[in-house]
């Protein structure tokens, strides 16, 4: 079964399928580029991994908003500790004897896969980085945001070409001088010689995503990457239709026109 959305399916994001989708889409992009790259290039997969504190009972989206250990411990003043003790004491007097149910903090490990195109000579020089953003990359102040933000600054300073793919409706977009397009998704390409100027394409769930250029080193021309067939292949092969309930509400919610459009698509399908 195909997705009812001709573009990116927003239900993947809210149906606990994002990690699987992200991993598989990176693999599809890897294979698509490997088939057409000139011989003097290779494409390699890399990974950012980090550990952050998380509430044991919260879902993934809520966990990622919590600070890491350093922030949680270093900013608590003696005054705030005294207030906390005072509140704790007054609360204890108001409760009847018996245990209290409390949430614990646990460590969660996060992994974010990305791709790099490198020249075989000299010394596997980095030419282009390809990033499919993860939810943590769009949550300012989290460890995932800080790690990616530093890496992004290096690309936009002209260290190499950057391809940034944002297929998430939730979260805050990376900072830019110019306003982002009014669209649920975007595709960004920043060529090394034009940095920090970037080409940005708006992307939607109501129409197929367009192909984007993948810059190489001069004098080689750009490659063309058609994302929509890769997204469709992941959806079909992973059988997401079995796990997605299209009757549930989205967050952010669709507007009235989009809701009617989806209902008609589902009826026909």
C-alpha positions as CSV (number, residue, x, y, z in Angstrom):
1,X,0.0,0.0,0.0
2,X,1.2,3.5,-0.9
3,X,1.1,6.4,1.5
4,X,-2.0,8.6,1.0
5,X,0.4,11.6,0.9
6,X,2.1,12.2,-2.5
7,X,4.9,14.0,-0.6
8,X,6.4,13.3,2.8
9,X,4.0,11.4,5.1
10,X,3.6,13.5,8.3
11,X,2.2,10.4,10.2
12,X,5.6,8.8,10.2
13,X,6.8,11.4,12.6
14,X,4.0,10.9,15.1
15,X,3.7,7.1,14.9
16,X,7.0,6.1,16.6
17,X,8.4,5.3,13.2
18,X,10.9,8.1,12.8
19,X,14.0,6.3,13.9
20,X,13.3,3.4,11.5
21,X,12.5,5.8,8.7
22,X,15.6,8.0,9.2
23,X,17.9,4.9,9.2
24,X,16.3,3.5,6.0
25,X,16.2,6.8,4.2
26,X,19.9,7.3,4.8
27,X,20.5,3.9,3.4
28,X,18.4,4.6,0.3
29,X,20.3,7.9,-0.3
30,X,23.6,6.0,0.2
31,X,22.7,3.5,-2.5
32,X,21.3,6.0,-4.9
33,X,24.5,8.1,-4.7
34,X,26.9,5.2,-4.8
35,X,25.4,4.1,-8.1
36,X,26.1,7.4,-9.9
37,X,29.2,8.8,-8.1
38,X,32.3,9.3,-10.4
39,X,35.1,6.9,-9.6
40,X,37.2,9.5,-7.7
41,X,34.6,9.8,-5.0
42,X,33.2,7.5,-2.3
43,X,30.2,8.0,0.0
44,X,30.5,7.0,3.6
45,X,28.1,6.8,6.5
46,X,28.9,8.4,9.9
47,X,27.2,8.6,13.2
48,X,26.9,11.1,16.1
49,X,26.2,9.4,19.4
50,X,25.7,11.0,22.8
51,X,24.1,10.3,26.1
52,X,21.5,12.5,27.8
53,X,19.2,12.3,30.8
54,X,15.7,11.3,30.2
55,X,12.5,10.7,32.3
56,X,11.8,7.0,32.5
57,X,8.1,7.4,31.8
58,X,8.2,10.1,29.2
59,X,8.1,9.5,25.5
60,X,11.0,10.3,23.2
61,X,9.8,13.8,22.3
62,X,9.5,14.8,26.0
63,X,12.7,13.2,27.0
64,X,14.8,15.2,24.6
65,X,13.7,18.5,26.2
66,X,15.4,17.6,29.5
67,X,18.9,19.1,30.2
68,X,22.0,17.1,30.5
69,X,23.7,16.4,33.8
70,X,25.9,19.5,33.8
71,X,23.1,21.9,33.3
72,X,20.8,20.1,35.8
73,X,23.4,20.3,38.6
74,X,25.4,23.5,38.1
75,X,22.6,26.0,37.9
76,X,20.8,25.1,41.1
77,X,21.6,27.8,43.6
78,X,21.6,27.4,47.4
79,X,18.6,29.7,47.6
80,X,16.6,27.5,45.2
81,X,17.6,24.4,47.2
82,X,16.3,26.0,50.4
83,X,13.0,26.8,48.7
84,X,12.8,23.2,47.4
85,X,13.3,21.9,50.9
86,X,10.7,24.2,52.3
87,X,8.2,23.1,49.7
88,X,9.1,19.5,50.3
89,X,8.5,19.9,54.0
90,X,5.1,21.6,53.6
91,X,4.0,19.0,51.1
92,X,5.0,16.1,53.4
93,X,2.7,17.5,56.1
94,X,-0.3,17.6,53.7
95,X,0.0,14.0,52.5
96,X,-1.2,10.9,54.3
97,X,1.3,8.2,55.2
98,X,2.3,6.0,52.3
99,X,4.7,6.0,49.3
100,X,4.7,8.7,46.7
101,X,5.0,7.7,43.0
102,X,7.9,9.7,41.5
103,X,9.6,9.8,38.1
104,X,13.3,8.8,37.9
105,X,16.0,10.2,35.6
106,X,17.7,7.7,33.4
107,X,20.4,7.9,30.8
108,X,19.4,7.5,27.1
109,X,21.8,7.0,24.2
110,X,21.0,8.8,21.0
111,X,22.4,8.0,17.6
112,X,22.2,10.2,14.5
113,X,23.4,8.8,11.1
114,X,24.6,11.1,8.3
115,X,26.4,10.7,5.0
116,X,29.7,12.2,3.6
117,X,31.0,12.3,0.1
118,X,34.8,12.2,0.0
119,X,37.4,12.4,-2.7
120,X,39.6,9.3,-2.7
121,X,42.7,11.5,-3.3
122,X,44.0,13.4,-1.6
123,X,43.4,11.7,1.8
124,X,39.7,11.2,1.5
125,X,39.0,14.9,1.5
126,X,35.5,15.8,2.7
127,X,33.5,17.3,-0.3
128,X,29.8,17.2,0.8
129,X,27.9,16.4,4.0
130,X,24.3,15.2,3.8
131,X,22.1,15.5,6.9
132,X,18.6,14.3,7.4
133,X,17.6,16.2,10.5
134,X,16.5,14.3,13.6
135,X,14.0,15.6,16.2
136,X,16.9,16.5,18.6
137,X,18.5,18.7,16.0
138,X,15.4,21.0,16.2
139,X,15.3,21.4,20.0
140,X,17.5,24.3,20.9
141,X,19.5,23.8,24.1
142,X,19.7,20.0,23.9
143,X,22.9,18.1,23.4
144,X,21.8,16.9,19.9
145,X,21.1,20.5,18.9
146,X,24.4,21.8,20.1
147,X,26.4,19.0,18.4
148,X,24.8,19.6,15.0
149,X,24.8,23.4,15.3
150,X,28.6,23.4,15.7
151,X,29.0,21.1,12.7
152,X,26.5,23.1,10.6
153,X,28.5,26.3,11.3
154,X,31.6,24.7,10.0
155,X,29.9,23.8,6.7
156,X,28.3,27.2,6.3
157,X,31.7,28.8,6.9
158,X,32.9,27.2,3.7
159,X,34.6,24.0,4.9
160,X,32.6,21.8,2.5
161,X,29.2,21.6,0.7
162,X,26.2,20.9,2.8
163,X,22.9,19.2,2.0
164,X,20.3,19.6,4.8
165,X,17.0,17.7,4.6
166,X,14.2,18.6,7.1
167,X,11.3,16.2,6.9
168,X,10.0,17.0,10.4
169,X,7.0,19.4,11.1
170,X,7.7,19.7,14.8
171,X,10.6,21.5,16.5
172,X,12.4,24.8,15.7
173,X,14.3,25.2,12.5
174,X,18.0,26.0,12.5
175,X,18.8,29.8,12.7
176,X,19.1,31.7,9.4
177,X,19.3,35.4,8.5
178,X,16.6,35.1,5.9
179,X,13.1,33.8,6.8
180,X,12.3,30.2,6.2
181,X,9.7,29.4,3.5
182,X,6.1,28.9,4.8
183,X,6.1,25.1,4.3
184,X,6.1,22.1,6.5
185,X,9.5,20.9,5.2
186,X,12.5,22.2,3.4
187,X,15.5,21.0,1.4
188,X,18.7,23.1,1.7
189,X,21.9,23.0,-0.4
190,X,24.9,25.2,0.5
191,X,27.8,25.1,-2.0
192,X,31.2,25.7,-0.5
193,X,32.1,28.6,-2.8
194,X,28.7,30.3,-2.2
195,X,28.7,29.9,1.6
196,X,26.9,31.1,3.6
197,X,24.3,31.7,0.9
198,X,22.1,28.7,0.6
199,X,19.5,27.4,-2.0
200,X,16.3,26.3,-0.2
201,X,13.3,24.5,-1.6
202,X,10.0,24.4,0.2
203,X,8.6,20.8,0.5
204,X,5.1,19.6,1.2
205,X,3.1,16.5,2.0
206,X,0.5,17.4,-0.7
207,X,2.9,17.1,-3.6
208,X,6.0,15.1,-4.4
209,X,9.4,16.4,-3.2
210,X,11.5,17.7,-6.1
211,X,15.0,16.4,-6.9
212,X,17.8,18.4,-5.4
213,X,21.4,18.9,-6.6
214,X,24.3,17.2,-4.7
215,X,27.4,19.3,-5.2
216,X,30.8,17.7,-6.0
217,X,34.2,19.2,-6.3
218,X,35.1,21.2,-9.4
219,X,35.1,20.6,-12.3
220,X,32.5,17.8,-11.8
221,X,28.9,18.8,-12.2
222,X,26.3,18.3,-9.5
223,X,24.5,15.0,-9.2
224,X,20.7,15.0,-9.0
225,X,19.0,13.2,-6.1
226,X,15.3,12.4,-6.5
227,X,14.1,12.1,-2.9
228,X,10.5,11.2,-3.4
229,X,11.1,7.7,-4.9
230,X,13.4,6.9,-2.0
231,X,10.8,8.0,0.5
232,X,8.1,5.9,-1.2
233,X,10.4,2.9,-1.3
234,X,11.0,3.1,2.4
235,X,7.3,3.4,3.1
236,X,6.4,0.4,1.0
237,X,9.2,-1.9,2.0
238,X,8.8,-1.1,5.7
239,X,5.0,-1.6,5.5
240,X,4.2,1.5,7.4
241,X,0.6,1.4,6.4
242,X,0.2,-1.5,8.9
243,X,1.4,0.7,11.8
244,X,-0.1,4.1,11.0
245,X,-3.6,5.1,12.2
246,X,-4.7,7.8,9.8
247,X,-7.7,8.5,11.9
248,X,-5.6,9.9,14.8
249,X,-4.8,13.6,15.1
250,X,-1.5,15.1,14.0
251,X,0.7,17.4,16.1
252,X,0.7,20.1,14.8
253,X,-2.8,19.5,13.6
254,X,-3.8,19.8,10.0
255,X,-6.1,22.8,9.1
256,X,-9.6,22.3,7.9
257,X,-8.7,22.3,4.2
258,X,-5.9,19.8,4.7
259,X,-8.1,17.6,6.8
260,X,-10.8,17.5,4.1
261,X,-8.1,16.8,1.5
262,X,-6.7,13.8,3.5
263,X,-10.2,12.4,4.1
264,X,-10.8,12.4,0.3
265,X,-7.4,10.8,-0.4
266,X,-8.1,8.1,2.2
267,X,-11.6,7.5,0.8
268,X,-10.2,7.0,-2.8
269,X,-7.4,4.8,-1.6
